[in-house]
């Protein structure tokens, strides 16, 4: 049987992970795609300005990577806090 502090630690770590990943995604999609688009447009990715590319494609790629990071980190947290579903 799990104790209460272990459950609190698990949910605290889960929330910290989720908020961290959301902050990264918000920075990439809002920060790089909207707020910092002008400085990024000085560089090109292929034929397109980097700011336009980040707004259209980059934030989507980062989001997909963050999904895999979330799954990997949650698997590690599940093992750490014995929340495995080994039934």
N, C-alpha and C positions, 0 to 999 in steps of 0.2 A: 504494500500500500504506500502511495506517495504521500510525503508530508506537505504541509501548506507552503512552507518556504520554497520548496522545490518547484511547486506549481507557480508561485509568484515569480520566481527567477526565470522560469520558462517563458511566461507571458511577457515579462519585462524585456527579455532578450528578443522575443518575437516582435514586439512593438518597436524596439530600437532598430531592428533590421528593416522593418517595413518603412519607418519614417526616414531612415538613411537612404534607402533605395528611391523613395518618392522625392527626397530632396535632390538627389542626383538627376533624376528624370526631369524635375521642374527646372533645375539649372540648365540642363541641356536643351530642353524644348523652349522654355521661356527666355532664359538668359542668352543662350547662344543663337537661338532661332529668331528672337524678336529684339531684345534689348541691345545685344552686342553685334547685330547683323552688319552694321556699317564697318566696324574695324575688321570683321571677318571677310568682308567683300574685297579686301585688298589682295587676298589669295584666291587661287582657283583650284577646284577639284575637277579635273577633266576640263570641260569647256565652261563650267558654271562657276559663279562666285561662291566661295565657301559659305557665306552667310545664307544664301538662297538654298544651297545644298543641305545645310544643317536644318533649316526650317522644313524642307520638303522630305528629306530622306534620313538625315543623321539622327534625328530624335526617334524615329521609328526603329532604326538599327540599335540604338542604345536601349530602347525599351525591350526589344527582343533579348538582348544580352542580359538585361536586368532580370528578366523572367528566369533565365537559366541560373543566374547568380542566386536568386531567391530560392529556387528549388534546391540548389546545392547547399546553401547555408541552412535552410530549414532541415534538410536531411542531417546535417551535422548537429544542429540543436536537438533534433529528435533523439539522436544517439546519445548526446551528452546528458539529457534529462530523462532518458529511458522512456521515451514516448513512441518507441518503434511499434510498428504494426506488424509484428511477426506471427500473427495468428495462423 
